[in-house]
């Protein structure tokens, strides 16, 4: 069961005394958040607007929409970070999951028996239970390491695009345990640190080595990179979400690629989808400067992350 941090929210509401509040959250907890915030809004006398756009993390909270609506306050429920406030109006309210982690840890012991030193990480809803997971593993003979807080990451926390708490301890461990049901996070961790990663899902009790899936994603990225080498007409996407706005990188790539004879088009886009990209029928390949993980997905045309975009530029300069 998800437990939303009502005490912190009420303290904030008493301090700010808002009349209009914008609320965003991950799609998986939207229904619960709507019921929770509707009740709170009635109790404290403000109107609430629920953001109907996808929300993938603390880089994607809809601050612009709060300003557009004239909201006094923007509340994001579900994604946590070491800071409590993001932007001018947006505050992060945590949601903790009380699911028991011990059953999936018990199930994982056999698969982990070949490793001595384990790194432990998770996402926001399970952070409060990391120490109990660590103690359980220690009691079963493992050395266990949890990466220190590395803002915006809390101790032991990873984002889908930031694994600093794990890279900082990677040299000390033989394998990593990711507690959660997100293969997205687990595969990203594997491709970042290139050590064994096991995803332990506390809901389904699945214990999964993520290597095969992570390598499939890496192969997909490399294939797109080589496909893009033949492109003459390129699109560079500037992400318009506040936390994904990298205009300087986009303009730099635009200038560099133009100078070596490529036909380059700058495109501003919030949500990057296959249908939107296909509207640009003249463009053969895209480089997106928004989220580094968008290119993990499948698109009809090659779509490269910013890192691969710079690698592409290097290759073009060699010819």
C-alpha positions in Angstrom: 0.0 0.0 0.0 1.2 3.5 -0.9 1.6 5.9 2.0 1.7 9.6 0.8 3.5 11.9 3.2 0.5 13.9 4.4 2.3 15.6 7.3 4.8 17.3 5.0 2.0 18.3 2.6 -0.2 19.8 5.3 2.7 21.8 6.7 3.4 23.2 3.2 -0.3 24.1 2.7 -0.5 25.9 6.0 2.6 27.9 5.1 1.7 28.8 1.5 -2.2 29.1 1.9 -2.7 28.4 -1.9 -5.9 29.1 -3.8 -5.0 26.9 -6.8 -2.7 23.9 -6.8 -1.4 21.9 -9.8 -0.8 18.2 -9.0 1.4 15.9 -11.0 2.3 12.2 -10.4 3.4 9.0 -12.2 0.5 7.4 -14.1 0.6 4.3 -11.8 -0.6 6.2 -8.8 -2.8 8.8 -10.5 -6.1 7.4 -9.2 -4.9 7.3 -5.6 -3.4 10.8 -5.9 -6.7 12.2 -7.2 -8.7 10.8 -4.3 -6.0 11.9 -1.8 -5.6 15.5 -3.1 -9.4 16.0 -3.7 -10.0 15.2 0.0 -7.1 17.6 1.0 -8.4 20.3 -1.2 -11.8 20.2 0.4 -10.3 20.3 3.8 -8.0 23.2 3.2 -10.2 25.2 0.8 -8.3 25.3 -2.5 -9.0 24.2 -6.1 -6.8 21.5 -7.5 -5.9 20.8 -11.1 -4.4 17.4 -12.1 -1.8 17.4 -14.8 -2.9 15.1 -17.6 0.5 14.8 -19.2 2.9 11.8 -18.7 5.5 12.4 -15.9 8.7 10.4 -15.9 10.7 11.9 -13.1 11.9 15.1 -11.4 13.0 16.5 -14.7 9.4 16.4 -15.9 7.1 18.1 -13.4 5.1 20.7 -15.3 6.4 23.9 -13.8 5.5 25.7 -17.0 1.9 24.5 -16.7 1.6 25.8 -13.2 2.7 29.3 -14.3 0.3 29.1 -17.3 -2.6 28.2 -15.0 -1.8 30.8 -12.5 -1.3 28.2 -9.8 0.0 29.3 -6.4 1.7 26.0 -5.8 2.7 22.9 -7.8 2.8 19.5 -6.0 4.5 16.5 -7.3 3.7 13.2 -5.6 5.7 10.0 -6.2 9.2 10.9 -7.4 11.6 11.9 -4.6 15.0 13.5 -4.6 17.4 15.0 -2.1 15.9 18.4 -2.6 12.3 19.2 -1.6 11.7 22.0 -4.1 12.2 22.1 -7.9 11.8 25.3 -9.7 9.8 28.3 -8.4 6.5 26.6 -7.5 7.0 22.8 -7.4 7.4 20.8 -4.2 8.1 17.1 -4.0 5.8 15.1 -1.7 7.1 11.6 -1.1 5.0 8.4 -1.4 6.3 5.4 0.5 5.4 1.8 -0.2 5.0 -0.5 2.8 5.5 -3.7 0.8 7.7 -6.3 2.6 11.1 -6.7 1.0 12.2 -9.8 2.9 10.3 -12.4 0.8 12.0 -11.4 -2.5 15.4 -11.1 -0.8 15.0 -14.7 0.6 14.1 -15.9 -2.9 17.2 -14.2 -4.3 19.7 -15.8 -2.0 20.3 -18.8 -4.2 21.0 -16.7 -7.3 23.3 -14.4 -5.3 25.4 -17.2 -3.8 28.3 -16.7 -6.2 28.8 -13.1 -5.1 30.4 -11.9 -1.9 30.1 -8.1 -2.1 26.8 -6.6 -3.1 25.7 -3.1 -4.0 22.2 -2.1 -3.0 20.0 0.5 -4.7 16.3 1.3 -5.3 13.9 4.1 -6.2 12.0 6.5 -4.0 9.1 4.4 -2.6 11.5 1.8 -1.1 14.4 4.0 0.2 13.0 3.9 3.8 13.5 0.1 3.8 17.0 -0.1 2.3 18.7 -0.6 5.7 16.4 -3.5 6.7 17.3 -5.1 3.3 21.0 -4.5 4.0 20.8 -6.0 7.4 19.0 -9.1 6.0 21.7 -9.7 3.4 24.5 -9.1 6.0 22.9 -11.7 8.2 23.1 -14.2 5.3 26.9 -13.7 4.9 27.2 -10.9 2.3 29.1 -7.6 2.5 26.7 -4.9 1.5 27.3 -1.4 0.2 24.9 1.5 -0.2 26.1 4.6 -2.1 26.0 7.9 -0.2 23.7 10.7 -1.0 24.8 12.4 -4.2 22.3 15.3 -4.9 19.8 15.1 -6.4 20.0 11.4 -5.5 19.3 10.3 -1.9 21.4 7.6 -0.3 21.0 4.4 -2.3 18.6 6.0 -4.8 18.9 5.9 -8.6 17.1 7.7 -11.3 16.5 6.3 -14.8 19.3 8.6 -16.1 21.5 9.0 -13.0 23.3 6.2 -11.2 25.9 8.2 -9.3 25.2 6.4 -6.0 26.2 3.1 -7.7 29.1 4.3 -9.8 30.7 5.6 -6.6 30.8 2.1 -5.0 31.1 0.0 -8.2 34.8 -0.8 -7.5 33.8 -2.3 -4.1 31.2 -4.7 -5.3 30.8 -7.9 -7.3 27.1 -7.3 -8.3 24.3 -4.9 -7.7 20.8 -5.5 -6.4 18.1 -3.2 -7.6 14.9 -3.4 -5.5 11.8 -2.5 -7.5 9.7 -3.5 -10.5 11.3 -1.2 -13.1 13.4 -2.9 -15.7 14.0 0.5 -17.1 16.0 1.5 -14.0 17.8 -1.9 -13.8 18.8 -2.1 -17.4 20.1 1.5 -17.3 22.2 0.6 -14.2 23.7 -2.4 -16.0 24.7 -0.4 -19.1 26.2 2.3 -16.8 28.3 0.1 -14.6 28.7 -3.1 -16.7 28.5 -5.4 -13.7 25.9 -8.0 -12.9 22.6 -6.4 -11.9 19.6 -8.3 -10.4 16.2 -6.8 -10.3 14.2 -7.9 -7.2 10.5 -7.2 -7.6 8.9 -7.1 -4.2 5.4 -7.3 -5.7 5.7 -10.3 -7.9 8.8 -11.8 -6.1 10.6 -12.0 -9.5 14.4 -12.2 -9.3 15.8 -11.3 -12.7 19.3 -11.0 -14.1 18.9 -7.9 -16.3 21.9 -8.6 -18.5 20.1 -9.9 -21.5 17.6 -7.1 -21.6 20.3 -4.4 -21.0 22.5 -5.8 -23.8 19.5 -5.8 -26.2 19.0 -2.1 -25.5 22.7 -1.5 -26.1 22.6 -3.4 -29.4 19.6 -1.3 -30.4 21.5 1.9 -29.6 24.5 0.8 -31.6 22.4 -0.2 -34.6 20.8 3.2 -34.6 24.2 4.8 -34.4 25.4 3.0 -37.5 22.2 3.6 -39.4 22.6 7.3 -38.7 26.1 7.4 -40.2 24.5 7.3 -43.7 22.2 10.3 -42.9 22.6 13.6 -44.7 19.5 15.3 -43.4 19.5 15.4 -39.5 17.1 16.7 -37.0 18.3 17.9 -33.6 15.5 17.9 -31.0 15.5 20.5 -28.2 13.5 19.1 -25.3 11.1 21.7 -24.0 10.5 20.2 -20.6 12.1 22.3 -17.9 14.5 19.6 -16.6 15.4 18.4 -20.1 16.1 21.7 -21.8 19.6 21.6 -23.3 19.5 24.3 -25.9 23.2 25.0 -25.8 24.1 21.4 -26.6 21.6 21.4 -29.4 22.9 24.6 -30.9 26.5 23.4 -30.6 25.7 20.2 -32.5 23.7 22.1 -35.1 26.7 24.4 -35.8 29.3 21.7 -35.9 27.2 19.4 -38.2 26.3 22.3 -40.5 30.0 23.2 -40.9 30.8 19.7 -42.2 28.1 19.9 -44.8 25.1 18.2 -43.2 21.6 19.5 -43.6 20.5 20.1 -40.1 17.1 21.1 -38.7 16.4 22.3 -35.1 13.2 21.0 -33.7 11.5 21.9 -30.4 9.5 19.1 -28.8 8.1 18.2 -25.4 6.9 14.6 -25.6 9.0 12.7 -28.3 7.0 10.1 -30.1 7.3 8.0 -33.2 4.3 9.6 -34.8 5.7 13.1 -34.3 9.1 12.2 -35.7 7.5 10.6 -38.8 5.9 13.9 -39.7 9.4 15.1 -40.6 9.5 13.0 -43.7 12.7 14.7 -45.1 14.8 13.9 -42.0 16.8 10.6 -42.0 18.0 10.5 -38.4 17.4 12.5 -35.2 19.5 13.4 -32.2 17.5 14.2 -29.1 19.1 16.4 -26.4 16.3 15.9 -23.8 16.3 12.6 -21.8 19.3 10.2 -22.5 17.0 7.2 -22.2 14.4 8.1 -24.8 16.5 6.5 -27.5 16.2 3.2 -25.7 12.7 2.9 -27.3 12.0 1.8 -30.8 11.4 4.4 -33.5 11.0 4.0 -37.3 14.0 6.3 -37.9 17.3 6.3 -36.0 17.0 8.4 -32.8 20.3 9.0 -30.9 20.9 10.3 -27.4 23.1 13.4 -26.9 26.1 11.2 -26.1 25.7 9.2 -29.3 25.1 12.5 -31.1 28.6 13.7 -30.1 30.0 10.3 -31.2 28.2 10.7 -34.5 29.8 14.1 -35.0 33.3 12.6 -34.3 32.7 9.9 -36.9 31.5 12.4 -39.5 34.7 14.5 -38.9 36.9 11.5 -39.7 35.5 11.2 -43.2 
